Amino acid sequence: MARNPLRTLLTSMGVFWGICMLVLMVGGGNGLQNGIHAMFDGFDMNCMFVWSQKTTMPHKGFRPGRVYNFKNDDITAIKEQVPELKYVCPRAQLGGYGEENSVGRNVKMGNYTVCGDYPDYIHIQKFDIEQGRFLNDLDVSERRKVCVIGQKLVEELYTPDEEILGSYIKVQGVFFKVVGTFKTMKQGNEAIEEQRTLFIPFTTFQRVFNWGENVGWFALSVKPGYDPDAVEMKVKKILLGRHSIHPDDLRAVGSFNAASEAAKFGNLFLGIDFVILVLGTGTLIAGGIGVMNIMLISVAERTKEIGIRKAMGATPSNILGMIVSESILLTLLSGCLGLAVGVILISITDYVVGVPVASDDGDPSLFRRPEIDSGTAIFSIIVLVVIGTLAGWYPARRAVRIDPITALRTE
C-alpha cells in the first residue's frame, strides 16, 4: 500500500464514495421523514375528522343538495355502535369552520377562534398546558362558563404582570372564566392559528350560542390494532342511516383520516429505505470488487515474497491473515473516512436548512433535521469489515496455494 500510494488512493475511492453516499442518502431520507412527521405534530396519529356535507343522491323522498346537521344523538350512537373508537369528541366552532369572532377583555379586543369541545379532545389534538388545566367532565355536565385560551390571547389581551387564571373573557356579551392556558405543539401558520383559539365546554357552547342539538363535526380516535379505513366507513354508514341519506352517498359525509394518510407516508418511507438499501449496497459491492482486484494484483506482484515467507516457515494461516488484514485495513480506512465526510456534510446541511425551516408562507419545510444515528454508523463499520474480509479472501486463498519453489524462481 505504501509503495503504490496512487493505486491505493484510487482503489479506496470506491469504498470511500460508497459509504459516503450511503450516509448522505440515509441522512437525507431521515430529513424527509422528520419533515413529514412534523406535519402531524400535535395530532394523535390514529385520529380522523368527520363532518356533514350536502347530499348528492335522492333518497326517501329527499332531493339531492339537502343540507343537514349532526345531532347530539349521533354522539351516543357512534359511541355505542363503534367500539373500535377510543375517543369520540363532538366539536363546534362559532361562526363555522375557519371563522373568527370578537373576543374582549376590559378595553382590549381581538378576533379569535371560539370552539366548543369535550375534555378528550386534548388527546386528539395535543397541547402543552402552561397554566391551570384543560376542560373536564364537570365543565361539560354542569355547562360551566369556563374557557381555556391559547398563547396568542394571553399575549394580546393581558399584560405581563396580570393574573390570567380566574380572570374573565367576554365572547358576544357572555363572560367566561379562564381556567387554563395552552401552547400548541405545531409550527408555522397552523401554530399561529391554533394559539388564537379559545376552548369552552361543548354543552355550554350549544346553550350560550343557541346551537340547540347541533354538532359541527366529530373528532375521533381509533384504538390501536384496528383498520382506520374500515372504522371510518363504519362511522359514515351509521351517520348516513341516521339522517335518511342514501347509503351509497358517501360524499354527503366529509372526512379526513390522519391514520390512513400516515400509513401512506409510511409506505413511501419503506420505498425510500428500499431504494437507499439497493443503491448503497450496490455502491459498496462495487467498491469491494475494486479492493479485491487490487489485492489480486498485489498477490501477483508479491509472488516471490510469499514464496520466501513460506520457505522460512510461514503457515497458510499466516499468509491468509496477512492478505485479508491488508484488505480490511484498506477498506476500513477509506470507509471510515467516507463515513466522517458524510457526517460532516449532513451536519453542514442541517446547519444550512435545518430547524427552524419555513417556506414562504410560514409553514414548516418538508425537509428537517437530516441525521444519521449511531446505530447506522456502527452497522456501516461492520459492513466495511465484512466487505474487506470478502474482498481479501479470494486473493488470500490464491496466495496460500502458491508453491514456494515456483515462487522463488519468479522474477
N, C-alpha and C positions, 0 to 999 in steps of 0.2 A: 504493500500500500504506500509506504514512504518513498520507494524507488520510482513509483509511477503516479505522482500526485494528480496529473491531469486526468488520467484514466480513472483514478479513484473518485475524483470530483464529479466527472461526467456520469459515472455509474451511480453514485449516491444521489444525483439529482432526481432520478426516477422515484426512489423511495421518499426523498425529501418532498417532492412535489405531490406525490400521492397522499402522504399523511397530512400535509398542509391543506390540500383541497378537501380532504375528508373532514378536518377540523372546521374549516370555513363553511362547508355545507351543513354540518351538524349545528354549528352556531347560528347560521342563517335560518335553518329550519326551526330552531328553538325561538329565535327572534320573531318569526312569523306566528308561531303558536302562542307566544306570550301576547302578541298584539291582538290575535283573535280572542283569546281568553279575556283580555281587558274589556272587550265589548260586552261580556256577560258579568263584569264585576258588579257586585251588589245584588245579583239575582240568584235565586235558587235555580240551579241548572235543570231541575225537574218540573219547572213551572210552566203554566200556559195561561193565556188570557182569552176569554170568550165574550163576545158582545153581540147585540141584536142588529140586524140589517133589514132592509126592505125585502119582502118576499119576491120571488121571481117566477113562481108557478101557481096556478089556480088550485084551490083545494077547499072542499066542503062549502062551496058557495062563495068563498072569498076570492077576489080578483088578485092577480099579481100586483106588486107595488105597495102592498099593505105595510104600514108601519106599526110596530108593536114594541112593548117593553117587557123585560123580565120582571118578575114579581117576587115578593118575599117567600111565597110558597115554593118557588123554584129552589130556594136555598135548602129547604128541608128535603125536597125531592132528590136533589143531587147528593146530599149527604147520605141519605138512606139507600139510594139505588146504585151509588158508585163507591163501594168500599175501597176501591183502589186509590182513592184520593186521600192524601194526608191532611191537607188544609183546603177549606172552601171559604173563600173570602169575597162576599159581595162588595162592590165598590160603587161610589157615586162621586161626581165632580160638579161643582156649582158652575152653571153656565154651559156644561158639556165638555167633552174631552178637548184639552188644549187651550181652554179659555181661562182668563184670569179675572179676578174680582177685586173690588176696592176693599182694602183692609186697613184699619187705622188704630192708632194708639195715641191718646191725648191729641196733640196737634199734628202728629205725623201720619201721613197716609201713603199708600202704595198699592200697586196691583199685584196680586199673588194668586196662586192656585189653591183652591179650597176643596179638600177631599173628605168624604165620609168613608170610614174604614172600620174593620174589625181588628182586634188585637193580633190575630195570627198573621196579619199582613206583613209584620216585621220579619217573619220567617221566609217570606217570598221575595220581597224587595228589602234587602237588609240595610240597616242604618247603624251608625255609631251614635248611641245615646250619650250626649255630652253632659246634660244636666237633667235631673229628675227621672222620668220614666216615659214609656210609651203608653198607649191606651190599654185598658184592662177590661175584663169581663163585666165588672161592676159599672164601668162607664157606659157600656152598651146596654145592660139590663135596666139601669136606672135613668138612662137617657141624660146623662150628665152634660152640662155645658162646659166641657173642658177641651183643651187642644194641645197639640204638640207641634212646635214650629221649627222650621229649618234655619240654618245658619244665616242665610241672607236676610230673613226677617229680623233676626237678632241684631245684625249689623246696621240695618236701615231704620229700624223703629226704636232702638234702645241706645242709650249712651253707655260707655264702658263701665261706669260706676253704678248703673241701675241694677236692681234686683229683678231677675227675669221670672223665676218661679213664683207663682202666686199673683202675678200681675194679670191684667185683663186686656184682651184684644177685641175690637169690635168688627164684626162682619155683617154688613147690611142691617145695621142697627141693633144687632144682637151681640151681647158680650160673652166672651169665652175666657175661662181661666186657664192660664198657661201652666201645664204640669210637667212639661219636658221640652228639651231642645235636642235636635239631632243634626248630624253631619253625614252627607252621602258618601258612599264608597265608590261612586262613579267618577269619571273625569270628563273634561270637555264641556260642551254645551249642555249635555244631559245632566251633568252635575250642577250646573248653574240653575237650570230649570227646577231640578228636584229640591234644591235648597231654598227655593222660593215657594215651598209648599207648606200648607197648614192642615194638619190632620185633626178631625173631630170624630167622635163615635158615630157609626153608621146610623143607628136608630135616632140619635139626636139630629143628624143631618136631615133625615126624612121628615121629622116633625117640624123643625125650625124653618126649613126651606120649602115646605109644602110638597114634598115628593110623594106623599102617600105610601103606597106599597111598592113603588117603582124601584128597580135596581138598575144602575147604569151598566155595569158589566161584572164579570166574575174573574177573580184571580185564583187559580187552582194550582195545587202542587201534588204531583203523582208520587206515590210511595215507591221506594227503590224496588227493582225487580219486575215492574210492570211495564208493558209496552205503552209509551206515551201516545203514540198514534191511535192505538186501539181505545185507550181511555178517552182521548179527545173525541173520537167518533161516537163513543157511548154517550158522552155528555151531550153532544149535539142532537143525537136521536131523542134523548129524553126531552130536551127543550123544544124540539120540533113538535113532538107529540103533545106536549102540554099547551102549546099555543096554536093548535089546529093548523099547522103548516105541513105541506106535502113532505113525506119522509125522504124524498129524493132532492128536496130543495135545500141543499147544504149551503148554498150561498146566502141563505137567509140568516145564518149564524156565522159571524166572522170569528176568526181565531188566529192566535199566534202561539205556536208551540215551541218554546225555547229548548226543551229536551230534544225534540226532533231536529231542530237547527244545529244544536250542539253535536248530535250524532253525525250529521252530515260533515261538519268540520272535523270530527274525529276520523271519519273515513278518509277525508282529504289528507290529514296528517299521517295516516297509515301509508297512503300512497307516496307522500313526500319521503317518509322514512325508508320505504322500499327503494325508491329511486336513489336516495343517498347511499343506501347499503350496496346496491348494484354498482353504481359509479365508483364509490370508494373502494370496494373490493376489487373491481377490475383494474383500477389505477395501481393499487398496491401489488396485485399479482404481476402486472406489467413491470413494476419496479423490482419485484423479486426475481423475475426471469432475467432482468438485466444483471442483477447481482450474480445469479447462477452462471450466466455466460462468462462474466469476468473471472469468476472463480475457476471455471473450466480452463480459460486461457492461462490463469495463474498456475494451475496444476501442470499444464503442458510446459510452461516456461521453467518450472522448478522440478522437472523430472529427475535431473541429476542430483539435486539437493535431497529429494525424497529418497533416492537410492542410497545416498551416503548415510542418511539418518537410519534407514533400515539396516544397512550393513553394520552400523555401530550399535544396533540392538533396539531401535525404536519399534515398538509393538504396533499392530494395526490400530489399536485404540488411541495410541499417541498421535499417529498420522491423522486419524479421523477427527480427533479433538482439535488438532492444530488448524485444519481447514475449516471445520464448522465454526470454531471460535472466531476466526477471521471474518467469516461471512456474517456471523451475528454481530460482531463489533461494527462492521461497516454498515449494516442495516440499522443498528441501534443509534449510532452517531448521527447518521443522516435523518433517521426518523424522529429522534428527539429534537433535532434542530428544526425540522419541519413542524413538529408539534409546538415548539416555542414560538416560531414565527407566526403560526396560525393563531395562537392565543393572543399574541401581541396585536395582530390585525383585527381580531374580534374586539379586543379592548379599545382600539382606536375607533372602530365602527360604533361601539357602544357610547363612546365619548361624543362622537360627532352627531349621531342620530338616535341616541338612546333617550331615556326618560329625563325630563318630560319632552315628549314629542307631540306636536299638534299640527294638524293640517290647517289650511287657510280658514276653515270655518270653526276652528277651535276644538274639533273633536280629536281624540287620541289617534295616533298613527297605527296602521295595521302591522308595523314592524317595531318591536320594542324589546329592549334588553337582550340582544344576541349574546349567547353564552354557551359555554361548554362545561359540564360538571366534571368533578374529579373522577367519577366512575368511568366516564368515556375516555379520559386521559389514561387511566390505568389500563383499561381494555386495549387502547391503542398500543401501549408499550408491550403488552402480552402478545398482541398480533404481530408486532415487529419482531419479537423473539422467535415466534413460530415461523414467520416468513424467512428470517435469517437462517434458522435451522434447516428448513426445507431447501432453501437456495444453496446451502453449502453441503447438504447431504450427498447429492449425486456426484459432485466433483470430488468429495472426500472418498466416496466408495471407489472411484476411478484411481485415486492416488493410492489407496490401500492395495489395489490389485497390481500395481507396478512392480515388476521383477527387479530386485536390486542389481543383478548382473547386467541386465539390459539397460537399466537406468544409468549405471556407471559408464557405459560405452557412449551415452548420448552427449553430443557436443552442443 
